[in-house]
Amino acid sequence: MRSGLLREHDFRQLFAADTISQVGTQVSMLALPLVAVLTLHATPLEVGVLTAFETAAFLLVGLPAGALVDRLRRRGTMVVADLLRAALLASVPIAWWLDLLEMPQLYVVGLLTGACTVFFDVSYQSYLPFLVGKEHLVEGNSRLELVRSTAQIGGPTLAGLLVKAIGAPFALAADAASYLVSALFLGRIRRREPLPERRPDAHLGREIMEGLRFVVGNPLLRVIAACTGTANFFGAIVNATLVVFLARELALSPALIGLYFTVGGLGALAGAFLVSPFTRLVGQGPAIWLGILVGGLGGLLVPLAAPGWRLWLAAFGTIVFGIGVIVYNVNQVSFRQGLTPDELLGRMNATMRFIVWGTLPLGGVVGGALAGWIGVHEALWVGAAGSLLAVVPVLVSPLRGMRQLAVTTSAGTETVTK
């Protein structure tokens, strides 16, 4: 990739903030369930419930969060969310040190951290078009996906080493520190948004309904919501069972589990580099359905994991999965941002997150329940096989052949080119 947006001071601050935060987040994504499994000896169902709590906020506060973000300066909202997440995660090692840590605290931390993430993510996706302009959205999203992908490579290995060296509870302290540094970099952004104008007849419920009508009323957004929601549901089943499968059934060490996820993260890194040239080659619409299909096929190799060479075959499947998901996400998120008027960005992003992330807690509970009913390995197969269903909505839609998707112009019109 050429330097492009990285020449811009403000984007560099966002880039740095996201880099630090994503590395810390990767640590906590592995460390939090390992706290439950290794420190508190949680059952598969309890781990599934914890996964559900981490994502339940998208159902509980997702829609009002979008309307509130459209009333606020988005950069400031991100800073506050970072500070709150740092405090919440720091409470885990403190409670463990005081011998007070129990599963209910992990549930609360997961839920409240998830609520902060809702506000951060909705603000971030709504802030990027203001910061870089809609004509640079694919580049901006690609570079930030590169950040996330790089973090996926280094983060799990770091998490495994930290868990081995100091224990899972204190590994979460690294994530807490990362959010503090992320907030510092966000504060260095020079360009300031104007405070959004609030209409005299503003009403939270009416504003929420405007966002819902915009998403549900657009046939292309409906298709993307159905695809992503299906993928997230079955992906949550995989997430709720994979760490338990690797740690208990395969008896892998935390360091080896971290290395597994690091190798798998190479796919997301490769996808971040490939997405722009691949999209130029095949077009945005085909890139969306090909990305989700390739990701699903790669995911089928994950349940084949076993000690020895089959573990790395499964890791290769995760690489393929990562490439496909990054290609899909960059294109569908850039399309949504380009399509939506500025004053609706928060509500559109929140509505989409409400729909597509709202399936995550359900998938987490289903994954935990399936693991207790039919077995952890069998539940992992259900999640991997079911992920292939996500391609159906986009494959049978007009998106299949559209090279360039809809964009909102300055005149308020939309253009769709085949």
C-alpha positions, -999 to 999 in steps of 0.1 A, spaced: 0 0 0 12 35 -7 12 61 21 -20 78 10 -40 88 40 -11 81 64 4 114 52 -25 131 70 -18 140 106 -54 134 119 -57 100 102 -23 90 116 -37 97 151 -67 76 145 -45 49 129 -22 49 160 -51 49 185 -67 20 167 -34 0 164 -28 2 202 -64 -5 211 -67 -35 187 -36 -52 201 -50 -48 236 -84 -60 225 -69 -92 210 -52 -98 244 -86 -96 262 -105 -116 236 -83 -146 245 -76 -137 282 -112 -132 293 -125 -166 284 -92 -181 297 -99 -164 330 -132 -182 331 -118 -216 319 -84 -217 337 -90 -195 368 -126 -200 376 -130 -235 360 -162 -224 341 -184 -249 324 -189 -247 286 -224 -232 292 -209 -205 314 -183 -197 288 -211 -195 262 -231 -171 285 -200 -150 290 -197 -147 252 -233 -137 251 -229 -110 277 -200 -95 258 -222 -89 228 -257 -84 244 -252 -47 246 -258 -44 208 -294 -56 215 -299 -36 247 -285 -2 237 -277 -5 200 -306 15 186 -306 44 211 -268 46 209 -271 55 172 -295 83 178 -274 96 207 -242 95 186 -259 116 159 -264 142 186 -228 142 199 -193 149 187 -181 114 177 -144 118 186 -153 128 222 -177 98 224 -148 75 214 -125 90 241 -151 85 268 -157 49 257 -120 41 258 -116 55 293 -146 35 306 -134 2 290 -100 7 307 -116 11 341 -139 -20 336 -111 -43 325 -88 -32 352 -113 -43 378 -107 -80 369 -71 -83 380 -79 -62 411 -107 -85 421 -86 -116 414 -58 -101 436 -83 -96 464 -96 -131 460 -131 -117 451 -133 -127 414 -164 -147 404 -182 -154 372 -209 -127 378 -182 -100 377 -170 -113 344 -205 -112 331 -209 -76 342 -175 -66 328 -184 -83 295 -218 -66 293 -206 -30 303 -175 -32 281 -197 -43 253 -220 -13 258 -189 10 256 -179 -8 225 -213 -1 209 -208 36 214 -172 35 202 -179 14 171 -209 34 160 -189 66 165 -159 53 148 -178 42 117 -197 74 116 -165 96 122 -144 81 94 -163 97 65 -159 131 82 -122 126 87 -112 113 53 -141 121 29 -164 95 13 -141 93 -18 -114 77 5 -135 53 24 -122 21 9 -86 32 15 -94 43 51 -113 11 59 -86 -10 43 -59 6 64 -78 2 96 -85 -34 87 -48 -38 82 -44 -25 118 -69 -50 131 -53 -78 111 -18 -71 124 -32 -70 159 -47 -105 153 -13 -118 145 7 -103 174 -21 -101 200 -29 -137 206 7 -147 209 12 -118 234 -19 -129 252 -7 -165 255 27 -154 268 11 -130 293 -13 -156 305 16 -181 310 38 -155 327 15 -136 349 -19 -153 346 -51 -146 327 -65 -119 351 -34 -97 349 -32 -101 311 -64 -80 310 -44 -52 326 -25 -48 293 -58 -42 275 -69 -16 301 -36 3 295 -41 1 257 -74 19 259 -58 47 279 -32 52 252 -58 50 225 -78 78 242 -46 99 243 -40 96 205 -77 103 198 -73 135 218 -44 146 194 -67 148 164 -68 185 154 -99 185 132 -130 191 152 -165 182 143 -192 208 147 -218 199 173 -247 184 153 -277 207 151 -306 194 171 -341 200 156 -366 218 179 -389 188 176 -361 162 182 -374 130 198 -352 100 206 -379 74 196 -386 92 163 -349 94 155 -345 57 162 -373 49 138 -358 71 111 -326 49 113 -347 17 112 -367 29 82 -336 39 63 -320 4 67 -351 -18 64 -364 3 35 -332 -1 14 -332 -36 -3 -294 -37 -6 -289 -28 31 -315 -55 40 -295 -81 21 -262 -71 38 -279 -72 72 -292 -107 65 -258 -120 53 -238 -105 82 -263 -115 108 -263 -151 97 -225 -152 96 -223 -136 131 -248 -161 146 -228 -192 135 -195 -174 141 -206 -169 177 -212 -206 181 -176 -212 169 -163 -185 193 -182 -200 222 -167 -234 217 -133 -230 201 -112 -220 231 -129 -247 252 -121 -272 225 -85 -262 222 -78 -258 259 -97 -289 272 -103 -315 245 -69 -309 228 -51 -300 260 -31 -272 243 -11 -248 264 -21 -211 265 10 -202 245 2 -227 218 -34 -215 216 -21 -180 212 3 -192 184 -27 -209 167 -46 -177 166 -16 -157 155 -11 -180 125 -48 -177 117 -45 -139 119 -22 -140 88 -54 -143 67 -68 -110 79 -35 -93 72 -34 -107 37 -70 -97 32 -63 -61 41 -36 -60 15 -56 -78 -12 -90 -61 -8 -83 -30 -29 -68 -47 -59 -93 -75 -57 -122 -51 -56 -109 -32 -86 -106 -65 -105 -140 -80 -98 -161 -50 -86 -177 -42 -52 -208 -65 -55 -189 -96 -66 -162 -89 -39 -190 -90 -12 -204 -124 -21 -171 -140 -30 -155 -128 2 -182 -143 25 -182 -175 4 -144 -180 6 -145 -172 43 -171 -199 50 -152 -225 30 -120 -218 50 -140 -221 82 -148 -257 75 -112 -267 82 -113 -253 118 -131 -283 134 -105 -306 119 -80 -294 145 -60 -320 164 -26 -322 179 1 -322 153 -2 -312 116 -40 -311 117 -38 -281 141 -20 -261 114 -44 -273 88 -71 -258 109 -50 -226 112 -47 -225 74 -85 -226 73 -86 -196 96 -62 -178 72 -86 -184 43 -115 -174 65 -97 -142 74 -90 -132 38 -126 -137 28 -141 -118 58 -118 -88 54 -127 -85 17 -164 -88 26 -163 -63 55 -143 -36 38 -166 -35 9 -199 -37 27 -189 -12 54 -176 13 28 -208 9 8 -229 16 38 -209 47 47 -210 60 12 -247 54 8 -258 71 40 -263 109 45 -241 123 72 -269 131 96 -280 95 95 -246 78 98 -249 71 135 -284 56 133 -276 36 102 -245 21 118 -263 14 151 -293 -1 133 -270 -24 113 -251 -33 144 -283 -40 163 -294 -64 136 -261 -81 128 -245 -81 162 -278 -88 179 -274 -124 167 -241 -128 186 -254 -133 221 -280 -158 208 -252 -176 190 -231 -176 221 -258 -191 243 -267 -217 215 -231 -226 212 -227 -232 249 -259 -252 251 -250 -273 221 -216 -280 236 -232 -293 268 -258 -313 248 -240 -329 218 -204 -321 227 -179 -293 222 -165 -307 190 -199 -313 175 -211 -278 183 -180 -264 166 -190 -283 135 -225 -268 136 -210 -233 137 -185 -239 109 -210 -256 86 -238 -231 93 -216 -201 83 -218 -212 47 -255 -202 48 -245 -165 51 -237 -163 13 -272 -171 2 -289 -136 7 -262 -117 -13 -258 -144 -39 -295 -143 -49 -296 -104 -48 -288 -77 -73 -255 -72 -54 -241 -103 -72 -233 -85 -104 -229 -49 -94 -194 -36 -100 -200 -3 -82 -226 1 -55 -248 30 -45 -232 62 -33 -250 93 -19 -239 123 -39 -238 160 -28 -271 164 -45 -286 137 -24 -291 112 -52 -279 76 -55 -259 60 -83 -257 23 -89 -235 10 -118 -234 -25 -130 
